[in-house]
């Protein structure tokens, strides 16, 4: 059995967490599960999964080539789910931040993503708020200071 921890930060093994969605053995049961599996897909350059789980405006704006390039260039540091309320009906939202680095420049992506359930499966359809901040590697943020990602929460 593969004991590799899932990159999504669930503390579960990859096979028992996001791999089952990325391999299409199962569909993600919630917007949060889909968002976590999409993050994991980026860390593993599984861009076909990113495309397959995009819908509406997100699919119209999707570039396989650009996504592949970003996925391969980034050093993925971590995902933190800030809020994932239970979806009401066929619409759900997940607020999260992702830390990664490109060319040794640490970045923080903050997003409030929208998901829709279409014919029983969840799809990422867009974001209500998105912000990427470059962080200086040598800059230290104290634990009680505001997070540099712009979420308004403590670091």
C-alpha positions in Angstrom: 0.0 0.0 0.0 1.2 3.5 -0.8 1.6 5.5 2.4 2.3 8.8 0.7 0.3 11.5 2.4 -2.1 13.3 0.2 -0.9 16.8 -0.9 -4.3 18.3 0.0 -3.4 18.4 3.7 -6.0 15.9 4.9 -3.4 13.7 6.7 -4.9 10.7 4.8 -2.9 8.7 2.3 -3.1 9.8 -1.3 -4.8 6.5 -2.4 -7.5 6.8 0.2 -8.0 10.6 -0.4 -7.7 12.5 -3.7 -6.4 9.7 -5.9 -9.8 8.0 -6.1 -11.2 11.2 -7.6 -8.3 12.1 -9.9 -8.3 8.5 -11.2 -12.0 8.9 -11.8 -12.9 5.8 -9.7 -15.3 8.1 -7.8 -16.7 11.6 -8.1 -16.0 14.1 -5.3 -19.0 14.2 -3.0 -18.7 17.8 -1.9 -17.3 21.1 -3.1 -14.5 20.9 -0.6 -13.5 17.4 -1.7 -13.4 18.6 -5.3 -11.4 21.6 -4.4 -8.8 19.5 -2.5 -8.6 17.0 -5.3 -8.1 19.8 -7.8 -5.2 21.2 -5.7 -3.7 17.8 -5.6 -4.1 17.4 -9.3 -2.1 20.6 -9.8 0.7 19.3 -7.5 0.8 16.1 -9.6 0.4 17.8 -13.0 -2.9 15.9 -13.7 -4.3 18.7 -15.8 -6.8 16.5 -17.7 -8.6 16.2 -14.3 -8.5 20.0 -13.8 -10.2 20.4 -17.2 -12.7 17.6 -16.6 -13.8 19.1 -13.3 -14.2 22.7 -14.7 -17.6 23.9 -15.9 -19.3 27.1 -17.2 -17.0 30.2 -17.1 -14.1 28.3 -15.6 -14.1 25.9 -18.6 -14.4 28.7 -21.1 -11.4 30.4 -19.6 -9.4 27.2 -19.2 -6.0 26.8 -21.0 -4.5 23.3 -20.8 -1.1 24.5 -21.8 -1.0 27.4 -19.3 -2.3 25.2 -16.5 0.3 22.5 -17.3 3.1 25.1 -17.3 2.0 26.6 -14.0 1.7 23.1 -12.4 5.1 22.1 -13.5 6.9 25.3 -12.6 5.4 25.7 -9.1 6.9 24.3 -6.0 3.7 23.4 -4.1 4.0 24.4 -0.4 0.5 23.8 1.0 -3.3 24.2 1.0 -5.4 25.7 3.8 -9.1 25.5 3.7 -10.4 28.6 5.5 -14.2 28.0 5.0 -16.2 25.2 3.4 -19.9 25.6 4.4 -22.2 22.8 3.6 -23.5 23.3 0.1 -27.1 24.4 -0.2 -28.8 22.6 -3.1 -26.6 22.4 -6.2 -24.3 25.4 -5.4 -21.4 25.5 -2.9 -18.4 27.7 -2.0 -15.0 27.1 -0.6 -12.6 29.7 0.7 -9.0 28.7 0.7 -5.4 29.8 0.3 -2.6 28.0 -1.5 1.1 28.7 -0.9 3.6 27.9 -3.7 6.8 29.3 -5.1 7.9 30.0 -8.6 11.6 30.8 -9.3 12.2 31.0 -5.5 9.5 33.7 -5.1 6.9 32.5 -2.6 3.3 33.3 -3.5 0.0 33.0 -1.7 -3.2 32.5 -3.8 -6.4 33.4 -1.9 -9.7 32.4 -3.5 -13.4 32.1 -2.8 -14.4 29.5 -5.3 -17.9 28.6 -6.6 -18.9 25.0 -7.4 -22.1 23.7 -9.0 -23.5 20.2 -9.0 -24.5 19.2 -12.6 -26.1 15.9 -13.2 -24.9 14.6 -9.8 -21.2 15.7 -10.1 -19.6 18.8 -8.7 -17.7 21.2 -11.0 -15.6 24.3 -10.3 -17.3 27.1 -12.2 -15.4 30.2 -11.0 -14.3 32.4 -8.2 -15.9 35.3 -6.5 -12.6 36.7 -5.1 -9.1 35.9 -6.2 -5.8 37.4 -5.1 -2.2 36.4 -5.5 0.5 38.0 -3.4 4.2 37.7 -3.8 5.9 37.1 -0.5 9.6 37.8 0.2 11.3 34.6 1.3 13.2 36.4 4.1 10.1 38.1 5.4 8.9 36.5 8.6 5.3 36.9 9.6 4.5 36.6 13.3 1.8 34.2 14.3 -0.6 36.9 15.5 -0.1 39.2 12.5 -2.5 39.3 9.6 -1.8 36.7 7.0 0.0 38.2 4.0 -2.4 36.4 1.6 -5.0 39.0 2.3 -7.6 36.7 3.9 -7.9 39.0 6.9 -7.2 36.1 9.3 -4.2 35.7 11.6 -1.2 34.1 10.1 
